[in-house]
Amino acid sequence: MSGGWGKSTAAAELPSVAEALALVHARVAALPPESIALAAALGLVLGEDVQADIDAPPFAKSLVDGYAVRSRDVADSGQVLRVGESIAAGQVPSRALAAGEAAVIMTGAAVPDQADAIVMHERTRVVAGGIEINDAKLKPGQNILPRGREAHAGDVVLARGCVLTPARLGVAASFGRTELRAIRRPKVAIAPTGDELVPPTQIPGPGQIRDSSSTTLAALAAQAGAVAETLGIVADDPGALRAAFAKGLESDLLVISGGVSAGKHDLVPETLEALGVACVFHKVRIKPGKPIWFGVKPRTDGRTPALVFGLPGNPVGSLVGFLVFVRAAIDGLLGRGRDRGRPLPVRLARDFAHKGDRPTYHPATLQEDALEPVAAAVDWAGSADLSRAAAADGFLLFEAGDRLYKAGEIVGFLPMR
């Protein structure tokens, strides 16, 4: 086992959350970029510089409906200009603008040669012989977007490493791109384990419970930007575990729930190690979720190593383990930064008495009408109480030790999404 931590359950001997996260970050590398259609690239990290293939706009265009004029022909308000051609968006002017002439022009239409300003309709009046201009402040360039104002051909319009937002995808499309090289979504395999588990469609018998973790974890993986596949409930049997995990290791990341403690039927760690997964750490100074297991499986085909997380079987411990550790790994595979998993500062809405030798993540709700982030701890029965945790917006972080936190104190808050 690397990392220097054994299997002692003494909290002081276990890695802290920060230490465990550092071990995860050190073993996660961004996946290589590949060509991805624009429709599937939202939220991904761009893996190339995108250059303009043409000037944008490719011609000087009007920003308003009005009249194209030569500003030198409009020395004073009350100047009358004769009206020439009418230019709609998508049309090309037939000729240059003559002296003393105005052309009717629509928003987005190409500005005729010799015209250097657009007068809005509101600043004109139709008179005998043409239009009267009532814009004493008219200046060259007014209401015109010059050719190449957004970009010139060859300019970098999207830089490698940026996150592809809807607007940036629009920029790519405006320069003729239908695909981009971007870091693809990681593939996450989810394996719930335990003889006590039955599918949600089945009424549990004596000693059985419905599997909720695979649904929660798959949704969390999708929310984090990954593509999730559930492998089905895996029995506490060495052969079944080995077969399921071997399949899951073909994905970028394998997430297992249950079987990672120190009980007689907790066979996950030894099965993973038999499959060549090197353990990085087992157990972390955290509540809930102390039994979490993390390891790495090298590959021989040039692909990035498979990452493996063993999460505790209790549903809230599994949820917290994902938000704190698995989401950080997915962010790393996607080439994102590390800020999203850091707790946010919030004020406590009311007193909270914390007891325990481990930092605790306690479900809490945010007060939406507050002028600043304010959170209140929910009445929660512990790591098996998913229903009350599901009503929360995230988790308050209370440090190890017995202490009364007073209303108004600032503490950390880990959002659920």
LOZARO-296381 format. One record per residue: residue in one letter; x, y, z of N, C-alpha, C in turn. Coordinates in steps of 0.02 Angstrom, whole numbers, padded with zeros to 5 digits, always signed. Example, Ala and Ser with C-alpha at 12.3 -4.5 7.8 and 13.67 -1.06 7.14 Angstrom:
<fifis>
A+00660-00284+00390+00615-00225+00390+00660-00165+00390
S+00642-00112+00354+00684-00053+00357+00645+00002+00394
</fifis>
This chain:
<fifis>
M+00042-00060+00000+00000+00000+00000+00043+00062+00000
S+00032+00108-00047+00070+00170-00048+00035+00223-00007
G+00070+00279+00005+00039+00333+00043+00057+00330+00116
G+00080+00273+00141+00105+00269+00209+00051+00257+00261
W-00011+00243+00241-00064+00232+00291-00086+00159+00290
G-00087+00128+00348-00109+00060+00353-00183+00056+00364
K-00206+00001+00395-00277-00011+00402-00302+00002+00473
S-00262+00037+00513-00285+00054+00580-00346+00099+00575
T-00392+00091+00622-00452+00132+00622-00445+00193+00666
A-00388+00202+00698-00377+00262+00740-00378+00323+00695
A-00422+00371+00711-00431+00429+00667-00366+00467+00657
A-00326+00475+00710-00265+00514+00705-00215+00484+00657
E-00219+00419+00643-00171+00386+00600-00193+00387+00527
L-00252+00410+00513-00278+00410+00444-00262+00475+00408
P-00258+00472+00342-00247+00535+00304-00306+00582+00311
S-00292+00646+00311-00345+00695+00312-00376+00699+00243
V-00431+00735+00237-00463+00744+00172-00415+00778+00124
A-00380+00830+00148-00333+00866+00105-00276+00820+00082
E-00251+00779+00128-00197+00733+00109-00220+00681+00059
A-00280+00654+00070-00307+00604+00024-00322+00635-00045
L-00348+00696-00045-00361+00730-00109-00296+00742-00147
A-00243+00760-00111-00179+00770-00144-00155+00706-00178
L-00167+00650-00145-00148+00585-00175-00189+00570-00237
V-00253+00589-00236-00295+00580-00295-00270+00624-00352
H-00261+00689-00337-00239+00736-00389-00173+00714-00421
A-00129+00687-00381-00063+00668-00406-00067+00610-00456
R-00122+00574-00456-00128+00515-00498-00180+00523-00554
V-00206+00583-00561-00256+00596-00613-00226+00641-00666
A-00233+00621-00728-00211+00663-00785-00270+00671-00833
A-00272+00727-00867-00326+00740-00914-00323+00689-00971
L-00382+00668-00992-00387+00622-01049-00364+00658-01112
P-00339+00621-01161-00316+00654-01223-00375+00682-01263
P-00366+00739-01296-00421+00768-01336-00437+00723-01396
E-00500+00728-01418-00521+00693-01479-00574+00735-01513
S-00588+00721-01576-00637+00760-01613-00708+00745-01587
I-00744+00798-01570-00811+00792-01542-00856+00842-01576
A-00916+00820-01596-00964+00864-01628-00984+00920-01581
L-00998+00979-01609-01017+01036-01567-01076+01020-01523
A-01124+00982-01549-01184+00967-01511-01170+00926-01448
A-01112+00892-01446-01095+00850-01389-01039+00881-01347
A-01018+00941-01363-00958+00969-01331-00971+01018-01275
L-01034+01033-01261-01049+01081-01208-01019+01060-01141
G-00983+01106-01110-00953+01094-01045-00886+01061-01047
L-00863+01039-01105-00798+01006-01110-00742+01058-01115
V-00681+01035-01103-00622+01078-01108-00592+01072-01177
L-00581+01129-01209-00556+01130-01277-00483+01107-01279
G-00467+01063-01326-00400+01035-01330-00358+01063-01387
E-00379+01118-01417-00342+01149-01472-00358+01223-01474
D-00315+01262-01507-00332+01331-01523-00376+01331-01584
V-00428+01372-01583-00472+01379-01641-00458+01446-01674
Q-00441+01445-01738-00424+01506-01775-00482+01527-01821
A-00487+01591-01831-00537+01617-01878-00516+01599-01949
D-00563+01573-01988-00547+01558-02058-00563+01616-02104
I-00601+01665-02080-00617+01725-02118-00618+01784-02070
D-00620+01844-02098-00630+01903-02056-00701+01900-02028
A-00710+01925-01967-00776+01928-01937-00787+01998-01908
P-00839+02034-01931-00880+02014-01988-00840+02017-02054
P-00863+01981-02105-00826+01980-02168-00836+02044-02210
F-00878+02088-02186-00890+02152-02219-00912+02201-02165
A-00905+02266-02178-00931+02316-02132-01006+02311-02133
K-01037+02307-02074-01110+02298-02072-01143+02348-02025
S-01206+02360-02041-01245+02407-02001-01268+02375-01937
L-01265+02414-01884-01289+02390-01819-01360+02410-01804
V-01390+02452-01848-01458+02476-01837-01495+02481-01904
D-01560+02488-01899-01599+02507-01958-01593+02582-01967
G-01581+02605-02027-01575+02677-02038-01552+02694-02108
Y-01506+02743-02112-01481+02766-02176-01404+02768-02173
A-01374+02739-02225-01302+02743-02233-01285+02810-02265
V-01237+02846-02236-01220+02913-02261-01144+02922-02259
R-01124+02975-02292-01055+02999-02285-01056+03053-02233
S-01020+03045-02178-01026+03093-02123-01007+03164-02144
R-00962+03170-02194-00943+03236-02216-00999+03272-02253
D-01050+03234-02274-01108+03265-02306-01157+03292-02256
V-01147+03276-02192-01193+03297-02139-01156+03343-02091
A-01147+03404-02113-01110+03451-02072-01153+03478-02015
D-01216+03486-02027-01262+03515-01977-01327+03476-01977
S-01363+03480-01921-01431+03453-01920-01473+03491-01970
G-01520+03457-02001-01562+03488-02051-01536+03478-02121
Q-01479+03444-02127-01452+03429-02194-01499+03381-02230
V-01515+03395-02295-01558+03352-02334-01517+03312-02384
L-01527+03246-02384-01492+03202-02430-01543+03165-02473
R-01526+03155-02536-01570+03116-02578-01562+03042-02561
V-01614+03002-02572-01614+02931-02554-01600+02890-02616
G-01549+02846-02611-01531+02802-02666-01561+02733-02656
E-01518+02681-02658-01543+02613-02655-01561+02591-02584
S-01596+02535-02578-01614+02506-02514-01576+02440-02507
I-01543+02431-02450-01500+02372-02441-01526+02332-02382
A-01549+02271-02395-01573+02226-02343-01517+02180-02321
A-01525+02149-02261-01476+02101-02237-01471+02043-02287
G-01411+02024-02304-01400+01971-02352-01390+01997-02423
Q-01402+02061-02435-01391+02091-02501-01323+02125-02503
V-01297+02132-02564-01234+02167-02575-01250+02234-02608
P-01224+02290-02583-01238+02354-02616-01216+02352-02689
S-01255+02383-02731-01240+02381-02803-01187+02431-02824
R-01175+02482-02782-01126+02533-02800-01104+02571-02737
A-01053+02611-02747-01030+02654-02692-01080+02711-02682
L-01081+02737-02621-01125+02793-02605-01098+02857-02636
A-01142+02894-02670-01121+02956-02702-01125+03014-02653
A-01093+03070-02671-01096+03130-02629-01168+03154-02623
G-01189+03174-02563-01256+03200-02552-01310+03147-02553
E-01291+03083-02548-01339+03029-02554-01341+02989-02489
A-01400+02959-02475-01409+02912-02420-01439+02848-02447
A-01421+02792-02417-01450+02727-02437-01488+02699-02378
V-01549+02676-02391-01588+02642-02340-01552+02576-02323
I-01543+02563-02259-01505+02503-02240-01536+02470-02179
M-01534+02403-02178-01562+02364-02123-01507+02338-02077
T-01526+02322-02016-01477+02294-01968-01445+02231-01997
G-01379+02228-01996-01342+02171-02021-01324+02175-02094
A-01349+02225-02129-01334+02231-02201-01265+02260-02212
A-01236+02245-02271-01170+02270-02289-01174+02345-02304
V-01126+02381-02276-01123+02454-02286-01091+02468-02355
P-01121+02510-02396-01091+02525-02462-01026+02563-02456
D-00983+02554-02504-00921+02592-02507-00936+02667-02503
Q-00890+02703-02474-00893+02776-02465-00937+02796-02406
A-00984+02753-02384-01024+02769-02325-00982+02755-02263
D-00984+02799-02213-00944+02789-02152-00984+02798-02088
A-01051+02804-02094-01093+02810-02035-01164+02789-02052
I-01200+02769-02001-01270+02751-02008-01311+02796-01962
V-01361+02829-01990-01406+02871-01951-01469+02831-01936
M-01488+02826-01875-01549+02790-01856-01610+02825-01884
H-01662+02785-01900-01724+02812-01926-01751+02867-01881
E-01743+02858-01815-01772+02905-01767-01742+02975-01774
R-01684+02981-01805-01650+03045-01813-01655+03072-01884
T-01705+03049-01920-01717+03073-01988-01791+03092-01997
R-01803+03130-02051-01872+03149-02068-01877+03151-02144
V-01929+03119-02171-01939+03120-02243-01964+03188-02264
V-01930+03219-02313-01949+03284-02340-01948+03281-02416
A-01970+03334-02446-01968+03337-02519-01895+03334-02542
G-01882+03288-02588-01814+03281-02614-01771+03232-02577
G-01795+03202-02522-01754+03152-02487-01769+03147-02413
I-01717+03145-02372-01724+03141-02299-01684+03197-02266
E-01710+03220-02212-01676+03271-02173-01642+03237-02114
I-01579+03250-02104-01540+03220-02050-01542+03265-01990
N-01561+03240-01933-01563+03278-01870-01517+03245-01819
D-01453+03245-01835-01403+03213-01791-01339+03254-01793
A-01337+03307-01753-01279+03352-01754-01216+03319-01729
K-01222+03263-01692-01163+03230-01664-01139+03171-01706
L-01164+03167-01767-01144+03112-01811-01068+03112-01821
K-01039+03052-01813-00967+03045-01820-00951+02986-01865
P-00892+02986-01897-00872+02928-01938-00871+02864-01895
G-00897+02810-01923-00898+02746-01888-00960+02734-01846
Q-01004+02785-01841-01062+02778-01798-01108+02723-01823
N-01126+02676-01779-01173+02621-01792-01149+02573-01846
I-01083+02569-01855-01054+02522-01904-01006+02475-01867
L-01012+02410-01880-00964+02362-01856-00915+02349-01913
P-00852+02372-01906-00806+02367-01963-00788+02295-01979
R-00767+02283-02040-00743+02217-02060-00684+02197-02014
G-00686+02135-01989-00632+02110-01947-00632+02136-01876
R-00686+02172-01856-00687+02200-01788-00686+02144-01736
E-00720+02089-01748-00720+02033-01701-00655+01993-01707
A-00635+01979-01767-00574+01940-01778-00553+01946-01851
H-00488+01939-01862-00461+01934-01930-00443+01861-01944
A-00446+01842-02006-00427+01774-02025-00359+01757-01996
G-00355+01700-01963-00293+01678-01931-00289+01694-01857
D-00332+01739-01832-00332+01753-01760-00357+01693-01721
V-00330+01683-01660-00356+01632-01615-00419+01660-01582
V-00476+01628-01594-00539+01652-01567-00561+01612-01506
L-00536+01551-01499-00547+01510-01439-00481+01478-01421
A-00460+01488-01359-00395+01463-01337-00401+01393-01307
R-00352+01353-01321-00349+01286-01291-00353+01291-01215
G-00393+01248-01186-00400+01248-01113-00463+01282-01088
C-00498+01318-01132-00559+01351-01109-00616+01301-01105
V-00664+01315-01062-00723+01273-01057-00773+01294-01110
L-00801+01246-01146-00845+01261-01202-00916+01277-01177
T-00931+01341-01175-00996+01366-01156-01040+01371-01219
P-01105+01382-01211-01147+01392-01271-01122+01447-01316
A-01100+01504-01288-01075+01559-01330-01012+01539-01367
R-00967+01502-01335-00905+01482-01368-00918+01431-01423
L-00968+01388-01412-00986+01342-01466-01013+01381-01525
G-01050+01435-01511-01074+01478-01564-01017+01511-01602
V-00965+01532-01566-00906+01561-01599-00875+01510-01646
A-00867+01448-01623-00838+01396-01665-00879+01386-01729
A-00945+01384-01721-00988+01376-01779-00982+01435-01827
S-00975+01495-01800-00970+01554-01843-00907+01555-01885
F-00858+01515-01865-00797+01510-01905-00791+01442-01939
G-00849+01412-01952-00852+01354-01996-00838+01287-01964
R-00834+01285-01897-00818+01221-01864-00882+01183-01847
T-00883+01119-01862-00937+01075-01840-00912+01025-01789
E-00847+01019-01782-00815+00976-01732-00758+01014-01699
L-00741+00995-01639-00684+01023-01604-00646+00967-01570
R-00581+00977-01563-00542+00931-01522-00550+00952-01450
A-00580+00908-01411-00594+00924-01341-00582+00862-01299
I-00574+00872-01234-00566+00815-01189-00634+00782-01179
R-00638+00720-01198-00703+00685-01197-00726+00673-01125
R-00789+00654-01121-00817+00638-01055-00791+00571-01031
P-00767+00568-00969-00742+00504-00943-00798+00452-00938
K-00779+00389-00947-00826+00334-00939-00819+00306-00868
V-00874+00306-00832-00875+00284-00762-00918+00222-00756
A-00889+00168-00731-00926+00106-00717-00943+00105-00642
I-01005+00086-00627-01030+00086-00558-01051+00016-00539
A-01022-00009-00483-01035-00078-00462-01058-00078-00389
P-01123-00084-00377-01147-00091-00308-01138-00164-00285
T-01111-00174-00226-01098-00242-00202-01137-00257-00138
G-01152-00321-00128-01183-00341-00065-01238-00392-00074
D-01236-00446-00036-01288-00498-00040-01355-00471-00016
E-01354-00417+00022-01416-00391+00049-01455-00348-00001
L-01424-00331-00057-01455-00284-00104-01503-00319-00153
V-01558-00286-00167-01604-00308-00220-01619-00248-00263
P-01641-00259-00325-01657-00203-00369-01716-00161-00342
P-01721-00098-00363-01777-00055-00340-01846-00084-00357
T-01850-00126-00408-01914-00154-00429-01937-00211-00384
Q-01893-00234-00339-01909-00293-00299-01926-00273-00227
I-01976-00306-00199-01992-00296-00128-01939-00331-00086
P-01904-00296-00042-01851-00328-00002-01879-00382+00044
G-01843-00438+00048-01859-00491+00094-01825-00478+00161
P-01828-00526+00207-01794-00519+00271-01720-00506+00262
G-01694-00453+00294-01623-00437+00291-01601-00404+00226
Q-01647-00389+00181-01629-00359+00117-01648-00285+00114
I-01614-00248+00071-01630-00178+00059-01625-00165-00017
R-01663-00116-00039-01658-00097-00110-01594-00059-00123
D-01566-00070-00181-01505-00035-00202-01522+00035-00224
S-01499+00085-00187-01508+00155-00206-01443+00187-00229
S-01387+00158-00208-01322+00189-00221-01306+00193-00296
S-01323+00140-00334-01305+00142-00404-01343+00198-00440
T-01405+00210-00421-01443+00265-00451-01413+00332-00432
T-01397+00340-00368-01368+00403-00345-01301+00415-00378
L-01258+00365-00379-01191+00373-00406-01192+00386-00481
A-01236+00352-00517-01241+00364-00590-01263+00436-00603
A-01310+00460-00564-01333+00529-00573-01278+00579-00555
L-01240+00565-00502-01185+00608-00483-01131+00610-00538
A-01117+00552-00567-01067+00549-00620-01089+00590-00681
A-01153+00584-00699-01179+00623-00755-01178+00697-00739
Q-01196+00714-00678-01195+00784-00657-01124+00813-00660
A-01074+00771-00646-01005+00793-00647-00976+00797-00718
G-01014+00773-00767-00991+00777-00836-00966+00712-00866
A-00977+00657-00831-00953+00592-00855-01011+00553-00887
V-00993+00496-00917-01042+00450-00945-01042+00388-00900
A-01099+00373-00869-01102+00320-00819-01133+00256-00847
E-01107+00199-00825-01135+00134-00841-01139+00095-00775
T-01198+00070-00759-01207+00029-00699-01199-00044-00717
L-01157-00079-00679-01142-00149-00694-01191-00198-00663
G-01237-00174-00624-01285-00218-00590-01259-00238-00522
I-01304-00263-00480-01286-00283-00412-01238-00343-00415
V-01184-00338-00376-01133-00390-00375-01134-00424-00307
A-01140-00489-00306-01143-00527-00243-01075-00527-00209
D-01077-00540-00143-01015-00545-00104-00983-00612-00117
D-00960-00622-00177-00929-00685-00198-00866-00668-00238
P-00809-00698-00222-00746-00680-00256-00751-00684-00332
G-00782-00736-00357-00787-00743-00430-00830-00689-00461
A-00887-00675-00430-00932-00623-00457-00899-00554-00453
L-00866-00541-00398-00832-00476-00390-00776-00469-00442
R-00738-00522-00451-00682-00518-00498-00707-00505-00569
A-00760-00540-00589-00787-00531-00657-00814-00461-00667
A-00851-00435-00618-00880-00368-00624-00825-00315-00625
F-00777-00321-00580-00724-00271-00577-00680-00272-00639
A-00667-00331-00666-00627-00336-00727-00662-00298-00784
K-00727-00304-00788-00765-00267-00839-00762-00192-00824
G-00771-00174-00762-00770-00103-00743-00704-00070-00754
L-00649-00108-00750-00583-00079-00760-00569-00061-00832
E-00613-00079-00878-00607-00056-00947-00628+00017-00954
S-00665+00042-00905-00685+00112-00905-00628+00155-00879
D-00636+00220-00884-00585+00266-00857-00586+00265-00781
L-00644+00253-00752-00651+00256-00680-00702+00205-00657
L-00684+00166-00608-00729+00116-00578-00748+00139-00508
V-00813+00144-00495-00838+00164-00429-00877+00105-00400
I-00856+00082-00342-00886+00025-00309-00918+00049-00244
S-00977+00025-00229-01008+00042-00165-01015-00022-00124
G-00994-00019-00061-00999-00076-00016-00938-00120-00018
G-00929-00158+00036-00876-00208+00039-00806-00182+00049
V-00798-00120+00075-00731-00092+00083-00710-00084+00156
S-00751-00108+00202-00733-00102+00273-00687-00161+00292
A-00691-00183+00353-00646-00236+00376-00684-00298+00398
G-00746-00305+00374-00786-00362+00393-00768-00425+00355
K-00796-00480+00376-00782-00546+00346-00800-00548+00272
H-00854-00512+00253-00876-00514+00184-00855-00452+00144
D-00810-00413+00172-00785-00354+00136-00726-00375+00093
L-00742-00401+00034-00693-00432-00010-00666-00386-00064
V-00690-00325-00066-00673-00280-00122-00598-00266-00125
P-00565-00243-00071-00494-00226-00077-00451-00283-00103
E-00459-00344-00076-00416-00400-00097-00431-00420-00169
T-00494-00413-00191-00511-00429-00260-00479-00379-00308
L-00481-00316-00290-00451-00265-00332-00376-00275-00337
E-00344-00289-00281-00272-00298-00282-00253-00359-00323
A-00295-00412-00322-00282-00471-00363-00287-00456-00438
L-00326-00403-00455-00333-00383-00524-00280-00332-00546
G-00232-00320-00502-00177-00275-00519-00189-00203-00503
V-00239-00188-00462-00252-00118-00442-00209-00103-00380
A-00167-00053-00386-00123-00034-00331-00160+00013-00284
C-00164-00007-00221-00199+00034-00171-00157+00097-00155
V-00189+00154-00156-00156+00217-00138-00173+00236-00067
F-00236+00230-00048-00255+00239+00022-00319+00199+00036
H-00327+00181+00099-00387+00146+00122-00405+00175+00189
K-00461+00210+00191-00488+00245+00249-00459+00316+00253
V-00503+00362+00270-00486+00433+00273-00518+00462+00336
R-00487+00513+00363-00514+00547+00422-00573+00591+00402
I-00631+00560+00395-00691+00594+00371-00752+00559+00398
K-00806+00595+00408-00870+00566+00430-00926+00602+00395
P-00971+00564+00362-00968+00492+00349-00921+00476+00291
G-00905+00412+00283-00864+00391+00227-00794+00369+00244
K-00780+00357+00307-00713+00338+00328-00683+00279+00290
P-00720+00225+00272-00688+00166+00242-00666+00175+00169
I-00673+00234+00139-00659+00243+00067-00592+00215+00046
W-00590+00184-00012-00531+00152-00040-00516+00183-00108
F-00452+00195-00122-00433+00223-00187-00372+00187-00214
G-00375+00169-00278-00318+00135-00309-00313+00151-00383
V-00259+00129-00413-00245+00142-00484-00224+00078-00518
K-00250+00066-00579-00231+00008-00618-00196+00032-00681
P-00129+00020-00687-00093+00039-00748-00119-00001-00807
R-00111+00028-00867-00131-00007-00928-00070-00018-00972
T-00074-00066-01016-00018-00080-01061-00033-00058-01133
D-00091-00028-01144-00110-00009-01213-00103+00066-01226
G-00069+00101-01181-00059+00173-01191-00113+00217-01163
R-00168+00189-01141-00220+00229-01112-00201+00252-01042
T-00234+00305-01018-00222+00328-00951-00243+00274-00902
P-00210+00269-00844-00227+00216-00796-00300+00220-00774
A-00328+00162-00757-00396+00160-00730-00393+00181-00657
L-00440+00224-00638-00445+00247-00568-00502+00209-00535
V-00491+00189-00473-00541+00149-00438-00555+00178-00369
F-00620+00188-00355-00641+00210-00289-00688+00158-00260
G-00673+00136-00199-00719+00094-00161-00752+00137-00108
L-00817+00148-00115-00854+00190-00069-00892+00147-00019
P-00906+00173+00040-00943+00134+00090-01014+00119+00065
G-01043+00065+00091-01109+00045+00070-01165+00089+00095
N-01154+00124+00152-01208+00167+00176-01217+00225+00127
P-01279+00243+00111-01291+00288+00054-01263+00358+00062
V-01264+00387+00121-01239+00456+00128-01163+00457+00130
G-01133+00405+00159-01060+00400+00156-01037+00394+00085
S-01073+00356+00045-01057+00349-00026-01065+00415-00062
L-01119+00452-00046-01131+00517-00076-01076+00566-00060
V-01057+00571+00002-01004+00618+00023-00938+00598-00009
G-00923+00533-00009-00860+00510-00041-00857+00529-00114
F-00913+00525-00148-00914+00545-00218-00901+00620-00225
L-00939+00661-00188-00933+00733-00194-00863+00757-00178
V-00831+00727-00129-00765+00750-00107-00709+00723-00151
F-00712+00658-00166-00655+00626-00199-00667+00607-00272
V-00723+00573-00286-00734+00549-00354-00744+00608-00402
R-00782+00658-00381-00793+00716-00424-00727+00751-00439
A-00681+00752-00391-00616+00783-00403-00578+00744-00457
A-00584+00677-00456-00551+00636-00507-00582+00648-00576
I-00648+00653-00579-00682+00666-00643-00661+00735-00669
D-00658+00785-00626-00635+00851-00647-00565+00847-00677
G-00521+00807-00645-00453+00800-00670-00451+00766-00738
L-00491+00714-00747-00495+00680-00811-00521+00726-00866
L-00566+00772-00847-00594+00819-00895-00550+00880-00907
G-00494+00884-00871-00449+00940-00879-00471+01004-00845
R-00516+00997-00797-00540+01056-00760-00494+01072-00702
G-00506+01130-00672-00468+01151-00614-00491+01114-00551
R-00462+01133-00495-00475+01098-00432-00519+01138-00384
D-00547+01194-00407-00583+01237-00360-00653+01213-00343
R-00684+01173-00387-00754+01157-00378-00767+01118-00314
G-00720+01077-00292-00731+01035-00233-00715+01069-00167
R-00690+01131-00171-00672+01165-00109-00735+01191-00074
P-00740+01181-00009-00799+01206+00027-00805+01282+00021
L-00866+01306+00017-00880+01377+00013-00895+01404+00083
P-00878+01467+00096-00893+01495+00163-00967+01513+00168
V-00999+01492+00223-01068+01511+00237-01073+01526+00312
R-01126+01562+00329-01140+01576+00400-01192+01526+00426
L-01183+01505+00487-01231+01460+00518-01295+01498+00536
A-01351+01467+00520-01415+01498+00537-01432+01491+00610
R-01407+01437+00640-01420+01425+00711-01363+01385+00742
D-01363+01381+00808-01310+01344+00844-01309+01271+00822
F-01248+01242+00825-01242+01171+00809-01188+01142+00855
A-01206+01088+00891-01159+01054+00935-01129+00995+00898
H-01063+00998+00886-01029+00943+00850-00989+00902+00900
K-00993+00836+00891-00953+00791+00932-00921+00738+00886
G-00858+00723+00897-00825+00672+00858-00752+00688+00844
D-00714+00634+00829-00642+00643+00818-00624+00649+00744
R-00676+00655+00701-00664+00664+00630-00702+00724+00603
P-00675+00759+00553-00715+00811+00519-00779+00781+00493
T-00834+00816+00502-00900+00789+00486-00934+00832+00432
Y-00962+00797+00383-01003+00829+00331-01076+00817+00349
H-01110+00871+00369-01179+00866+00394-01226+00898+00344
P-01280+00863+00324-01327+00892+00276-01356+00959+00300
A-01364+01005+00254-01389+01072+00271-01426+01103+00212
T-01470+01149+00228-01506+01186+00177-01482+01258+00175
L-01483+01288+00117-01466+01359+00109-01530+01401+00113
Q-01524+01459+00144-01580+01506+00147-01577+01551+00086
E-01623+01541+00040-01620+01576-00025-01632+01650-00019
D-01669+01673+00031-01685+01744+00036-01633+01783+00076
A-01579+01751+00097-01528+01784+00136-01485+01829+00091
L-01459+01884+00119-01416+01929+00082-01348+01900+00069
E-01327+01852+00110-01264+01817+00102-01278+01742+00116
P-01233+01697+00095-01246+01626+00105-01255+01608+00179
V-01314+01582+00195-01330+01560+00263-01357+01490+00258
A-01332+01445+00301-01352+01375+00297-01374+01350+00366
A-01423+01305+00364-01448+01275+00426-01442+01200+00422
A-01413+01169+00474-01407+01097+00476-01476+01065+00481
V-01486+01010+00444-01550+00975+00447-01548+00923+00503
D-01607+00903+00525-01613+00850+00575-01597+00784+00539
W-01542+00753+00556-01516+00697+00517-01497+00640+00563
A-01515+00578+00542-01504+00520+00584-01438+00485+00571
G-01398+00509+00524-01332+00479+00512-01325+00453+00441
S-01271+00415+00430-01250+00397+00362-01300+00353+00324
A-01347+00321+00359-01397+00280+00324-01460+00320+00307
D-01463+00383+00330-01523+00423+00321-01518+00464+00256
L-01532+00431+00200-01528+00465+00135-01586+00512+00124
S-01644+00497+00150-01703+00538+00137-01694+00610+00161
R-01669+00618+00222-01659+00686+00248-01600+00720+00213
A-01548+00681+00197-01492+00710+00161-01513+00734+00092
A-01560+00698+00062-01583+00717-00005-01621+00782-00005
A-01648+00802+00053-01684+00865+00058-01637+00924+00067
A-01572+00911+00074-01523+00963+00086-01496+00991+00020
D-01463+01049+00026-01430+01080-00032-01356+01062-00034
G-01331+01035+00021-01260+01017+00025-01242+00997+00096
F-01178+01002+00112-01154+00979+00177-01112+01033+00211
L-01128+01046+00274-01086+01088+00316-01026+01048+00340
L-00968+01079+00342-00908+01045+00365-00889+01069+00434
F-00892+01023+00483-00872+01038+00551-00807+01001+00566
E-00759+01037+00593-00693+01008+00606-00697+00958+00664
A-00645+00916+00669-00642+00865+00722-00641+00898+00791
G-00671+00863+00839-00672+00888+00907-00741+00908+00930
D-00752+00905+00996-00816+00924+01024-00819+01000+01032
R-00870+01029+01002-00873+01102+01004-00943+01126+00986
L-00965+01181+01018-01027+01213+01001-01013+01269+00951
Y-01040+01261+00891-01034+01313+00840-01094+01360+00849
K-01080+01425+00854-01132+01473+00867-01162+01500+00802
A-01225+01518+00805-01259+01549+00748-01220+01610+00725
G-01210+01617+00661-01172+01674+00634-01100+01658+00619
E-01074+01602+00647-01005+01582+00631-01000+01561+00559
I-00941+01571+00529-00929+01551+00460-00897+01482+00460
V-00927+01436+00422-00900+01368+00415-00900+01350+00341
G-00870+01293+00324-00868+01271+00255-00933+01237+00234
F-00949+01243+00170-01009+01212+00143-00993+01180+00076
L-01009+01115+00069-00997+01079+00007-01064+01071-00029
P-01072+01106-00086-01137+01101-00122-01149+01030-00147
M-01212+01012-00150-01231+00946-00176-01223+00943-00251
R-01222+01000-00285-01218+01001-00357-01171+01055-00381
</fifis>
